[in-house]
């Protein structure tokens, strides 16, 4: 088990999730101001922004899952028992 690789995957997961959250905050603020707080005014640009946020969060969750699997494999291996 290469812990350096696990740490890199974990950092990538954090960056993706934080990036998605930051994008959501900017997107929500922009569309709130642009449409005068009318949440039902959805257009193609907003749908695209929502997709981008979803891709960031999905990527972060996938990498988090990969890190969890790596950690479980390590704990179940001989090196994790010593």
PyMOL Python script that loads the backbone (N, CA, C, O; Angstrom):
from pymol import cmd

cmd.read_pdbstr("""\
ATOM      1  N   UNK A   1       0.849  -1.179   0.000  1.00  0.00           N
ATOM      2  CA  UNK A   1       0.000   0.000   0.000  1.00  0.00           C
ATOM      3  C   UNK A   1       0.891   1.237   0.000  1.00  0.00           C
ATOM      4  O   UNK A   1       1.786   1.370   0.834  1.00  0.00           O
ATOM      5  N   UNK A   2       0.644   2.109  -0.913  1.00  0.00           N
ATOM      6  CA  UNK A   2       1.421   3.333  -1.035  1.00  0.00           C
ATOM      7  C   UNK A   2       0.610   4.481  -0.427  1.00  0.00           C
ATOM      8  O   UNK A   2      -0.325   4.985  -1.050  1.00  0.00           O
ATOM      9  N   UNK A   3       0.973   4.887   0.789  1.00  0.00           N
ATOM     10  CA  UNK A   3       0.199   5.920   1.489  1.00  0.00           C
ATOM     11  C   UNK A   3       0.295   7.279   0.822  1.00  0.00           C
ATOM     12  O   UNK A   3      -0.602   8.111   0.960  1.00  0.00           O
ATOM     13  N   UNK A   4       1.391   7.504   0.095  1.00  0.00           N
ATOM     14  CA  UNK A   4       1.511   8.769  -0.636  1.00  0.00           C
ATOM     15  C   UNK A   4       0.411   8.871  -1.686  1.00  0.00           C
ATOM     16  O   UNK A   4      -0.189   9.933  -1.853  1.00  0.00           O
ATOM     17  N   UNK A   5       0.140   7.770  -2.400  1.00  0.00           N
ATOM     18  CA  UNK A   5      -0.928   7.758  -3.403  1.00  0.00           C
ATOM     19  C   UNK A   5      -2.296   7.922  -2.747  1.00  0.00           C
ATOM     20  O   UNK A   5      -3.155   8.630  -3.274  1.00  0.00           O
ATOM     21  N   UNK A   6      -2.501   7.277  -1.609  1.00  0.00           N
ATOM     22  CA  UNK A   6      -3.776   7.414  -0.896  1.00  0.00           C
ATOM     23  C   UNK A   6      -3.994   8.862  -0.487  1.00  0.00           C
ATOM     24  O   UNK A   6      -5.095   9.394  -0.628  1.00  0.00           O
ATOM     25  N   UNK A   7      -2.944   9.497   0.019  1.00  0.00           N
ATOM     26  CA  UNK A   7      -3.049  10.900   0.430  1.00  0.00           C
ATOM     27  C   UNK A   7      -3.346  11.804  -0.771  1.00  0.00           C
ATOM     28  O   UNK A   7      -4.124  12.751  -0.658  1.00  0.00           O
ATOM     29  N   UNK A   8      -2.729  11.511  -1.921  1.00  0.00           N
ATOM     30  CA  UNK A   8      -3.005  12.293  -3.122  1.00  0.00           C
ATOM     31  C   UNK A   8      -4.466  12.156  -3.548  1.00  0.00           C
ATOM     32  O   UNK A   8      -5.105  13.145  -3.907  1.00  0.00           O
ATOM     33  N   UNK A   9      -4.994  10.929  -3.510  1.00  0.00           N
ATOM     34  CA  UNK A   9      -6.396  10.713  -3.859  1.00  0.00           C
ATOM     35  C   UNK A   9      -7.311  11.452  -2.894  1.00  0.00           C
ATOM     36  O   UNK A   9      -8.307  12.045  -3.309  1.00  0.00           O
ATOM     37  N   UNK A  10      -6.972  11.419  -1.591  1.00  0.00           N
ATOM     38  CA  UNK A  10      -7.789  12.098  -0.593  1.00  0.00           C
ATOM     39  C   UNK A  10      -7.772  13.612  -0.818  1.00  0.00           C
ATOM     40  O   UNK A  10      -8.808  14.269  -0.714  1.00  0.00           O
ATOM     41  N   UNK A  11      -6.608  14.157  -1.121  1.00  0.00           N
ATOM     42  CA  UNK A  11      -6.507  15.594  -1.396  1.00  0.00           C
ATOM     43  C   UNK A  11      -7.307  15.970  -2.632  1.00  0.00           C
ATOM     44  O   UNK A  11      -7.942  17.025  -2.660  1.00  0.00           O
ATOM     45  N   UNK A  12      -7.286  15.123  -3.655  1.00  0.00           N
ATOM     46  CA  UNK A  12      -8.077  15.379  -4.854  1.00  0.00           C
ATOM     47  C   UNK A  12      -9.564  15.352  -4.533  1.00  0.00           C
ATOM     48  O   UNK A  12     -10.323  16.179  -5.038  1.00  0.00           O
ATOM     49  N   UNK A  13      -9.985  14.407  -3.697  1.00  0.00           N
ATOM     50  CA  UNK A  13     -11.392  14.342  -3.290  1.00  0.00           C
ATOM     51  C   UNK A  13     -11.803  15.621  -2.568  1.00  0.00           C
ATOM     52  O   UNK A  13     -12.878  16.162  -2.825  1.00  0.00           O
ATOM     53  N   UNK A  14     -10.946  16.106  -1.661  1.00  0.00           N
ATOM     54  CA  UNK A  14     -11.261  17.338  -0.930  1.00  0.00           C
ATOM     55  C   UNK A  14     -11.347  18.533  -1.872  1.00  0.00           C
ATOM     56  O   UNK A  14     -12.243  19.367  -1.746  1.00  0.00           O
ATOM     57  N   UNK A  15     -10.412  18.611  -2.816  1.00  0.00           N
ATOM     58  CA  UNK A  15     -10.410  19.732  -3.765  1.00  0.00           C
ATOM     59  C   UNK A  15     -11.684  19.717  -4.604  1.00  0.00           C
ATOM     60  O   UNK A  15     -12.300  20.760  -4.824  1.00  0.00           O
ATOM     61  N   UNK A  16     -12.075  18.531  -5.073  1.00  0.00           N
ATOM     62  CA  UNK A  16     -13.287  18.436  -5.891  1.00  0.00           C
ATOM     63  C   UNK A  16     -14.524  18.837  -5.094  1.00  0.00           C
ATOM     64  O   UNK A  16     -15.354  19.605  -5.580  1.00  0.00           O
ATOM     65  N   UNK A  17     -14.650  18.321  -3.873  1.00  0.00           N
ATOM     66  CA  UNK A  17     -15.832  18.649  -3.061  1.00  0.00           C
ATOM     67  C   UNK A  17     -15.855  20.125  -2.690  1.00  0.00           C
ATOM     68  O   UNK A  17     -16.906  20.763  -2.750  1.00  0.00           O
ATOM     69  N   UNK A  18     -14.709  20.669  -2.309  1.00  0.00           N
ATOM     70  CA  UNK A  18     -14.655  22.096  -1.973  1.00  0.00           C
ATOM     71  C   UNK A  18     -14.878  22.958  -3.207  1.00  0.00           C
ATOM     72  O   UNK A  18     -15.517  24.008  -3.132  1.00  0.00           O
ATOM     73  N   UNK A  19     -14.346  22.507  -4.352  1.00  0.00           N
ATOM     74  CA  UNK A  19     -14.569  23.232  -5.598  1.00  0.00           C
ATOM     75  C   UNK A  19     -16.041  23.249  -5.968  1.00  0.00           C
ATOM     76  O   UNK A  19     -16.566  24.282  -6.384  1.00  0.00           O
ATOM     77  N   UNK A  20     -16.710  22.113  -5.819  1.00  0.00           N
ATOM     78  CA  UNK A  20     -18.144  22.050  -6.096  1.00  0.00           C
ATOM     79  C   UNK A  20     -18.941  22.943  -5.171  1.00  0.00           C
ATOM     80  O   UNK A  20     -19.878  23.617  -5.600  1.00  0.00           O
ATOM     81  N   UNK A  21     -18.568  22.948  -3.891  1.00  0.00           N
ATOM     82  CA  UNK A  21     -19.267  23.790  -2.917  1.00  0.00           C
ATOM     83  C   UNK A  21     -19.050  25.263  -3.228  1.00  0.00           C
ATOM     84  O   UNK A  21     -19.991  26.055  -3.177  1.00  0.00           O
ATOM     85  N   UNK A  22     -17.815  25.635  -3.549  1.00  0.00           N
ATOM     86  CA  UNK A  22     -17.522  27.034  -3.886  1.00  0.00           C
ATOM     87  C   UNK A  22     -18.279  27.459  -5.133  1.00  0.00           C
ATOM     88  O   UNK A  22     -18.829  28.559  -5.190  1.00  0.00           O
ATOM     89  N   UNK A  23     -18.304  26.582  -6.132  1.00  0.00           N
ATOM     90  CA  UNK A  23     -19.023  26.894  -7.369  1.00  0.00           C
ATOM     91  C   UNK A  23     -20.511  27.061  -7.092  1.00  0.00           C
ATOM     92  O   UNK A  23     -21.159  27.938  -7.664  1.00  0.00           O
ATOM     93  N   UNK A  24     -21.054  26.215  -6.211  1.00  0.00           N
ATOM     94  CA  UNK A  24     -22.479  26.314  -5.854  1.00  0.00           C
ATOM     95  C   UNK A  24     -22.784  27.646  -5.193  1.00  0.00           C
ATOM     96  O   UNK A  24     -23.807  28.264  -5.488  1.00  0.00           O
ATOM     97  N   UNK A  25     -21.913  28.094  -4.305  1.00  0.00           N
ATOM     98  CA  UNK A  25     -22.139  29.365  -3.614  1.00  0.00           C
ATOM     99  C   UNK A  25     -22.127  30.525  -4.605  1.00  0.00           C
ATOM    100  O   UNK A  25     -22.994  31.398  -4.564  1.00  0.00           O
ATOM    101  N   UNK A  26     -21.126  30.525  -5.504  1.00  0.00           N
ATOM    102  CA  UNK A  26     -21.038  31.593  -6.508  1.00  0.00           C
ATOM    103  C   UNK A  26     -22.242  31.542  -7.435  1.00  0.00           C
ATOM    104  O   UNK A  26     -22.846  32.572  -7.736  1.00  0.00           O
ATOM    105  N   UNK A  27     -22.593  30.336  -7.889  1.00  0.00           N
ATOM    106  CA  UNK A  27     -23.726  30.170  -8.803  1.00  0.00           C
ATOM    107  C   UNK A  27     -25.026  30.633  -8.149  1.00  0.00           C
ATOM    108  O   UNK A  27     -25.804  31.360  -8.767  1.00  0.00           O
ATOM    109  N   UNK A  28     -25.266  30.222  -6.913  1.00  0.00           N
ATOM    110  CA  UNK A  28     -26.493  30.589  -6.209  1.00  0.00           C
ATOM    111  C   UNK A  28     -26.577  32.095  -6.017  1.00  0.00           C
ATOM    112  O   UNK A  28     -27.633  32.693  -6.224  1.00  0.00           O
ATOM    113  N   UNK A  29     -25.469  32.709  -5.623  1.00  0.00           N
ATOM    114  CA  UNK A  29     -25.450  34.163  -5.436  1.00  0.00           C
ATOM    115  C   UNK A  29     -25.721  34.886  -6.749  1.00  0.00           C
ATOM    116  O   UNK A  29     -26.513  35.826  -6.796  1.00  0.00           O
ATOM    117  N   UNK A  30     -25.063  34.444  -7.805  1.00  0.00           N
ATOM    118  CA  UNK A  30     -25.240  35.107  -9.104  1.00  0.00           C
ATOM    119  C   UNK A  30     -26.686  35.021  -9.578  1.00  0.00           C
ATOM    120  O   UNK A  30     -27.289  36.034  -9.935  1.00  0.00           O
ATOM    121  N   UNK A  31     -27.239  33.816  -9.581  1.00  0.00           N
ATOM    122  CA  UNK A  31     -28.588  33.662 -10.102  1.00  0.00           C
ATOM    123  C   UNK A  31     -29.632  34.299  -9.188  1.00  0.00           C
ATOM    124  O   UNK A  31     -30.687  34.734  -9.650  1.00  0.00           O
ATOM    125  N   UNK A  32     -29.332  34.352  -7.893  1.00  0.00           N
ATOM    126  CA  UNK A  32     -30.254  35.038  -6.983  1.00  0.00           C
ATOM    127  C   UNK A  32     -30.324  36.522  -7.310  1.00  0.00           C
ATOM    128  O   UNK A  32     -31.408  37.104  -7.339  1.00  0.00           O
ATOM    129  N   UNK A  33     -29.176  37.132  -7.557  1.00  0.00           N
ATOM    130  CA  UNK A  33     -29.135  38.552  -7.894  1.00  0.00           C
ATOM    131  C   UNK A  33     -29.685  38.792  -9.295  1.00  0.00           C
ATOM    132  O   UNK A  33     -30.466  39.718  -9.514  1.00  0.00           O
ATOM    133  N   UNK A  34     -29.269  37.943 -10.252  1.00  0.00           N
ATOM    134  CA  UNK A  34     -29.673  38.146 -11.644  1.00  0.00           C
ATOM    135  C   UNK A  34     -31.181  38.027 -11.838  1.00  0.00           C
ATOM    136  O   UNK A  34     -31.764  38.732 -12.663  1.00  0.00           O
ATOM    137  N   UNK A  35     -31.803  37.144 -11.086  1.00  0.00           N
ATOM    138  CA  UNK A  35     -33.238  36.927 -11.258  1.00  0.00           C
ATOM    139  C   UNK A  35     -34.065  37.530 -10.131  1.00  0.00           C
ATOM    140  O   UNK A  35     -35.251  37.224 -10.002  1.00  0.00           O
ATOM    141  N   UNK A  36     -33.465  38.365  -9.331  1.00  0.00           N
ATOM    142  CA  UNK A  36     -34.204  39.022  -8.259  1.00  0.00           C
ATOM    143  C   UNK A  36     -34.824  38.045  -7.277  1.00  0.00           C
ATOM    144  O   UNK A  36     -35.963  38.228  -6.849  1.00  0.00           O
ATOM    145  N   UNK A  37     -34.076  37.005  -6.919  1.00  0.00           N
ATOM    146  CA  UNK A  37     -34.521  36.003  -5.959  1.00  0.00           C
ATOM    147  C   UNK A  37     -35.708  35.170  -6.460  1.00  0.00           C
ATOM    148  O   UNK A  37     -36.434  34.589  -5.653  1.00  0.00           O
ATOM    149  N   UNK A  38     -35.909  35.107  -7.763  1.00  0.00           N
ATOM    150  CA  UNK A  38     -36.962  34.257  -8.318  1.00  0.00           C
ATOM    151  C   UNK A  38     -36.361  32.895  -8.627  1.00  0.00           C
ATOM    152  O   UNK A  38     -35.734  32.718  -9.671  1.00  0.00           O
ATOM    153  N   UNK A  39     -36.541  31.944  -7.744  1.00  0.00           N
ATOM    154  CA  UNK A  39     -35.910  30.637  -7.875  1.00  0.00           C
ATOM    155  C   UNK A  39     -36.474  29.820  -9.030  1.00  0.00           C
ATOM    156  O   UNK A  39     -35.835  28.864  -9.471  1.00  0.00           O
ATOM    157  N   UNK A  40     -37.632  30.168  -9.520  1.00  0.00           N
ATOM    158  CA  UNK A  40     -38.242  29.388 -10.597  1.00  0.00           C
ATOM    159  C   UNK A  40     -37.750  29.820 -11.969  1.00  0.00           C
ATOM    160  O   UNK A  40     -38.108  29.200 -12.970  1.00  0.00           O
ATOM    161  N   UNK A  41     -36.945  30.859 -12.039  1.00  0.00           N
ATOM    162  CA  UNK A  41     -36.426  31.347 -13.319  1.00  0.00           C
ATOM    163  C   UNK A  41     -35.193  30.528 -13.686  1.00  0.00           C
ATOM    164  O   UNK A  41     -34.065  30.987 -13.510  1.00  0.00           O
ATOM    165  N   UNK A  42     -35.406  29.328 -14.190  1.00  0.00           N
ATOM    166  CA  UNK A  42     -34.305  28.428 -14.545  1.00  0.00           C
ATOM    167  C   UNK A  42     -34.084  28.492 -16.045  1.00  0.00           C
ATOM    168  O   UNK A  42     -35.029  28.362 -16.823  1.00  0.00           O
ATOM    169  N   UNK A  43     -32.845  28.690 -16.449  1.00  0.00           N
ATOM    170  CA  UNK A  43     -32.518  28.690 -17.871  1.00  0.00           C
ATOM    171  C   UNK A  43     -31.388  27.703 -18.132  1.00  0.00           C
ATOM    172  O   UNK A  43     -30.928  27.025 -17.213  1.00  0.00           O
ATOM    173  N   UNK A  44     -30.944  27.621 -19.372  1.00  0.00           N
ATOM    174  CA  UNK A  44     -29.917  26.638 -19.736  1.00  0.00           C
ATOM    175  C   UNK A  44     -28.596  26.875 -19.007  1.00  0.00           C
ATOM    176  O   UNK A  44     -27.904  25.921 -18.652  1.00  0.00           O
ATOM    177  N   UNK A  45     -28.244  28.142 -18.782  1.00  0.00           N
ATOM    178  CA  UNK A  45     -26.983  28.437 -18.097  1.00  0.00           C
ATOM    179  C   UNK A  45     -26.998  27.899 -16.672  1.00  0.00           C
ATOM    180  O   UNK A  45     -26.005  27.342 -16.203  1.00  0.00           O
ATOM    181  N   UNK A  46     -28.121  28.067 -15.985  1.00  0.00           N
ATOM    182  CA  UNK A  46     -28.213  27.574 -14.619  1.00  0.00           C
ATOM    183  C   UNK A  46     -28.176  26.051 -14.583  1.00  0.00           C
ATOM    184  O   UNK A  46     -27.555  25.465 -13.696  1.00  0.00           O
ATOM    185  N   UNK A  47     -28.836  25.411 -15.538  1.00  0.00           N
ATOM    186  CA  UNK A  47     -28.792  23.948 -15.606  1.00  0.00           C
ATOM    187  C   UNK A  47     -27.362  23.475 -15.820  1.00  0.00           C
ATOM    188  O   UNK A  47     -26.939  22.488 -15.217  1.00  0.00           O
ATOM    189  N   UNK A  48     -26.610  24.171 -16.677  1.00  0.00           N
ATOM    190  CA  UNK A  48     -25.225  23.814 -16.916  1.00  0.00           C
ATOM    191  C   UNK A  48     -24.400  23.973 -15.643  1.00  0.00           C
ATOM    192  O   UNK A  48     -23.578  23.113 -15.326  1.00  0.00           O
ATOM    193  N   UNK A  49     -24.614  25.062 -14.916  1.00  0.00           N
ATOM    194  CA  UNK A  49     -23.886  25.282 -13.665  1.00  0.00           C
ATOM    195  C   UNK A  49     -24.203  24.178 -12.656  1.00  0.00           C
ATOM    196  O   UNK A  49     -23.308  23.692 -11.965  1.00  0.00           O
ATOM    197  N   UNK A  50     -25.476  23.782 -12.572  1.00  0.00           N
ATOM    198  CA  UNK A  50     -25.846  22.703 -11.666  1.00  0.00           C
ATOM    199  C   UNK A  50     -25.158  21.400 -12.054  1.00  0.00           C
ATOM    200  O   UNK A  50     -24.764  20.623 -11.184  1.00  0.00           O
ATOM    201  N   UNK A  51     -25.011  21.158 -13.352  1.00  0.00           N
ATOM    202  CA  UNK A  51     -24.305  19.957 -13.807  1.00  0.00           C
ATOM    203  C   UNK A  51     -22.844  19.996 -13.402  1.00  0.00           C
ATOM    204  O   UNK A  51     -22.284  18.977 -12.998  1.00  0.00           O
ATOM    205  N   UNK A  52     -22.222  21.162 -13.505  1.00  0.00           N
ATOM    206  CA  UNK A  52     -20.813  21.301 -13.115  1.00  0.00           C
ATOM    207  C   UNK A  52     -20.644  21.001 -11.631  1.00  0.00           C
ATOM    208  O   UNK A  52     -19.728  20.278 -11.241  1.00  0.00           O
ATOM    209  N   UNK A  53     -21.526  21.555 -10.803  1.00  0.00           N
ATOM    210  CA  UNK A  53     -21.477  21.291  -9.361  1.00  0.00           C
ATOM    211  C   UNK A  53     -21.632  19.794  -9.112  1.00  0.00           C
ATOM    212  O   UNK A  53     -20.909  19.216  -8.302  1.00  0.00           O
ATOM    213  N   UNK A  54     -22.576  19.173  -9.811  1.00  0.00           N
ATOM    214  CA  UNK A  54     -22.792  17.737  -9.653  1.00  0.00           C
ATOM    215  C   UNK A  54     -21.577  16.921 -10.024  1.00  0.00           C
ATOM    216  O   UNK A  54     -21.255  15.944  -9.348  1.00  0.00           O
ATOM    217  N   UNK A  55     -20.885  17.313 -11.107  1.00  0.00           N
ATOM    218  CA  UNK A  55     -19.681  16.592 -11.520  1.00  0.00           C
ATOM    219  C   UNK A  55     -18.578  16.723 -10.473  1.00  0.00           C
ATOM    220  O   UNK A  55     -17.890  15.748 -10.170  1.00  0.00           O
ATOM    221  N   UNK A  56     -18.408  17.923  -9.922  1.00  0.00           N
ATOM    222  CA  UNK A  56     -17.407  18.122  -8.869  1.00  0.00           C
ATOM    223  C   UNK A  56     -17.706  17.213  -7.680  1.00  0.00           C
ATOM    224  O   UNK A  56     -16.833  16.474  -7.224  1.00  0.00           O
ATOM    225  N   UNK A  57     -18.948  17.269  -7.175  1.00  0.00           N
ATOM    226  CA  UNK A  57     -19.303  16.472  -5.998  1.00  0.00           C
ATOM    227  C   UNK A  57     -19.231  14.984  -6.269  1.00  0.00           C
ATOM    228  O   UNK A  57     -18.772  14.220  -5.420  1.00  0.00           O
ATOM    229  N   UNK A  58     -19.681  14.560  -7.446  1.00  0.00           N
ATOM    230  CA  UNK A  58     -19.621  13.135  -7.797  1.00  0.00           C
ATOM    231  C   UNK A  58     -18.174  12.665  -7.856  1.00  0.00           C
ATOM    232  O   UNK A  58     -17.842  11.597  -7.343  1.00  0.00           O
ATOM    233  N   UNK A  59     -17.315  13.465  -8.483  1.00  0.00           N
ATOM    234  CA  UNK A  59     -15.894  13.112  -8.528  1.00  0.00           C
ATOM    235  C   UNK A  59     -15.295  13.018  -7.141  1.00  0.00           C
ATOM    236  O   UNK A  59     -14.533  12.097  -6.849  1.00  0.00           O
ATOM    237  N   UNK A  60     -15.636  13.965  -6.287  1.00  0.00           N
ATOM    238  CA  UNK A  60     -15.138  13.936  -4.910  1.00  0.00           C
ATOM    239  C   UNK A  60     -15.595  12.702  -4.161  1.00  0.00           C
ATOM    240  O   UNK A  60     -14.818  12.093  -3.426  1.00  0.00           O
ATOM    241  N   UNK A  61     -16.862  12.328  -4.346  1.00  0.00           N
ATOM    242  CA  UNK A  61     -17.383  11.136  -3.673  1.00  0.00           C
ATOM    243  C   UNK A  61     -16.719   9.866  -4.204  1.00  0.00           C
ATOM    244  O   UNK A  61     -16.428   8.946  -3.440  1.00  0.00           O
ATOM    245  N   UNK A  62     -16.485   9.822  -5.502  1.00  0.00           N
ATOM    246  CA  UNK A  62     -15.822   8.648  -6.082  1.00  0.00           C
ATOM    247  C   UNK A  62     -14.413   8.502  -5.512  1.00  0.00           C
ATOM    248  O   UNK A  62     -14.015   7.407  -5.113  1.00  0.00           O
ATOM    249  N   UNK A  63     -13.657   9.597  -5.473  1.00  0.00           N
ATOM    250  CA  UNK A  63     -12.305   9.516  -4.937  1.00  0.00           C
ATOM    251  C   UNK A  63     -12.307   9.218  -3.440  1.00  0.00           C
ATOM    252  O   UNK A  63     -11.401   8.543  -2.951  1.00  0.00           O
ATOM    253  N   UNK A  64     -13.301   9.703  -2.707  1.00  0.00           N
ATOM    254  CA  UNK A  64     -13.422   9.365  -1.288  1.00  0.00           C
ATOM    255  C   UNK A  64     -13.646   7.870  -1.124  1.00  0.00           C
ATOM    256  O   UNK A  64     -13.052   7.238  -0.250  1.00  0.00           O
ATOM    257  N   UNK A  65     -14.503   7.307  -1.963  1.00  0.00           N
ATOM    258  CA  UNK A  65     -14.742   5.861  -1.924  1.00  0.00           C
ATOM    259  C   UNK A  65     -13.493   5.069  -2.233  1.00  0.00           C
ATOM    260  O   UNK A  65     -13.224   4.055  -1.589  1.00  0.00           O
ATOM    261  N   UNK A  66     -12.714   5.526  -3.227  1.00  0.00           N
ATOM    262  CA  UNK A  66     -11.466   4.842  -3.582  1.00  0.00           C
ATOM    263  C   UNK A  66     -10.498   4.869  -2.406  1.00  0.00           C
ATOM    264  O   UNK A  66      -9.844   3.868  -2.113  1.00  0.00           O
ATOM    265  N   UNK A  67     -10.405   6.019  -1.729  1.00  0.00           N
ATOM    266  CA  UNK A  67      -9.516   6.133  -0.567  1.00  0.00           C
ATOM    267  C   UNK A  67      -9.977   5.186   0.540  1.00  0.00           C
ATOM    268  O   UNK A  67      -9.152   4.535   1.181  1.00  0.00           O
ATOM    269  N   UNK A  68     -11.272   5.107   0.768  1.00  0.00           N
ATOM    270  CA  UNK A  68     -11.791   4.216   1.812  1.00  0.00           C
ATOM    271  C   UNK A  68     -11.465   2.759   1.486  1.00  0.00           C
ATOM    272  O   UNK A  68     -11.092   1.989   2.371  1.00  0.00           O
ATOM    273  N   UNK A  69     -11.604   2.387   0.224  1.00  0.00           N
ATOM    274  CA  UNK A  69     -11.271   1.016  -0.180  1.00  0.00           C
ATOM    275  C   UNK A  69      -9.782   0.746   0.040  1.00  0.00           C
ATOM    276  O   UNK A  69      -9.415  -0.323   0.527  1.00  0.00           O
ATOM    277  N   UNK A  70      -8.922   1.707  -0.314  1.00  0.00           N
ATOM    278  CA  UNK A  70      -7.479   1.549  -0.104  1.00  0.00           C
ATOM    279  C   UNK A  70      -7.156   1.361   1.377  1.00  0.00           C
ATOM    280  O   UNK A  70      -6.329   0.522   1.735  1.00  0.00           O
ATOM    281  N   UNK A  71      -7.806   2.140   2.229  1.00  0.00           N
ATOM    282  CA  UNK A  71      -7.555   2.038   3.674  1.00  0.00           C
ATOM    283  C   UNK A  71      -8.024   0.684   4.207  1.00  0.00           C
ATOM    284  O   UNK A  71      -7.332   0.059   5.010  1.00  0.00           O
ATOM    285  N   UNK A  72      -9.192   0.232   3.763  1.00  0.00           N
ATOM    286  CA  UNK A  72      -9.700  -1.076   4.206  1.00  0.00           C
ATOM    287  C   UNK A  72      -8.767  -2.187   3.747  1.00  0.00           C
ATOM    288  O   UNK A  72      -8.474  -3.107   4.511  1.00  0.00           O
ATOM    289  N   UNK A  73      -8.298  -2.108   2.500  1.00  0.00           N
ATOM    290  CA  UNK A  73      -7.346  -3.107   1.997  1.00  0.00           C
ATOM    291  C   UNK A  73      -6.081  -3.121   2.845  1.00  0.00           C
ATOM    292  O   UNK A  73      -5.542  -4.184   3.151  1.00  0.00           O
ATOM    293  N   UNK A  74      -5.613  -1.935   3.223  1.00  0.00           N
ATOM    294  CA  UNK A  74      -4.412  -1.851   4.046  1.00  0.00           C
ATOM    295  C   UNK A  74      -4.653  -2.482   5.411  1.00  0.00           C
ATOM    296  O   UNK A  74      -3.819  -3.244   5.897  1.00  0.00           O
ATOM    297  N   UNK A  75      -5.789  -2.170   6.032  1.00  0.00           N
ATOM    298  CA  UNK A  75      -6.077  -2.708   7.357  1.00  0.00           C
ATOM    299  C   UNK A  75      -6.243  -4.231   7.333  1.00  0.00           C
ATOM    300  O   UNK A  75      -5.906  -4.911   8.303  1.00  0.00           O
ATOM    301  N   UNK A  76      -6.755  -4.758   6.234  1.00  0.00           N
ATOM    302  CA  UNK A  76      -6.933  -6.209   6.124  1.00  0.00           C
ATOM    303  C   UNK A  76      -5.671  -6.937   5.676  1.00  0.00           C
ATOM    304  O   UNK A  76      -5.590  -8.161   5.775  1.00  0.00           O
ATOM    305  N   UNK A  77      -4.688  -6.189   5.185  1.00  0.00           N
ATOM    306  CA  UNK A  77      -3.445  -6.807   4.731  1.00  0.00           C
ATOM    307  C   UNK A  77      -2.551  -7.118   5.927  1.00  0.00           C
ATOM    308  O   UNK A  77      -2.829  -6.716   7.056  1.00  0.00           O
ATOM    309  N   UNK A  78      -1.485  -7.834   5.654  1.00  0.00           N
ATOM    310  CA  UNK A  78      -0.536  -8.184   6.725  1.00  0.00           C
ATOM    311  C   UNK A  78       0.146  -6.957   7.297  1.00  0.00           C
ATOM    312  O   UNK A  78       0.407  -6.905   8.499  1.00  0.00           O
ATOM    313  N   UNK A  79       0.443  -5.961   6.460  1.00  0.00           N
ATOM    314  CA  UNK A  79       1.150  -4.777   6.948  1.00  0.00           C
ATOM    315  C   UNK A  79       0.261  -3.936   7.870  1.00  0.00           C
ATOM    316  O   UNK A  79       0.774  -3.198   8.711  1.00  0.00           O
ATOM    317  N   UNK A  80      -1.048  -4.037   7.725  1.00  0.00           N
ATOM    318  CA  UNK A  80      -1.963  -3.275   8.580  1.00  0.00           C
ATOM    319  C   UNK A  80      -2.173  -3.894   9.941  1.00  0.00           C
ATOM    320  O   UNK A  80      -2.684  -3.245  10.853  1.00  0.00           O
ATOM    321  N   UNK A  81      -1.774  -5.168  10.086  1.00  0.00           N
ATOM    322  CA  UNK A  81      -1.976  -5.880  11.363  1.00  0.00           C
ATOM    323  C   UNK A  81      -0.792  -5.766  12.297  1.00  0.00           C
ATOM    324  O   UNK A  81      -0.897  -6.084  13.481  1.00  0.00           O
ATOM    325  N   UNK A  82       0.329  -5.317  11.774  1.00  0.00           N
ATOM    326  CA  UNK A  82       1.537  -5.282  12.612  1.00  0.00           C
ATOM    327  C   UNK A  82       1.631  -4.036  13.434  1.00  0.00           C
ATOM    328  O   UNK A  82       2.589  -3.863  14.187  1.00  0.00           O
TER     329      UNK A  82
END
""", "prot")
cmd.dss("prot")
cmd.show_as("cartoon", "prot")
cmd.util.cbc("prot")
cmd.orient("prot")
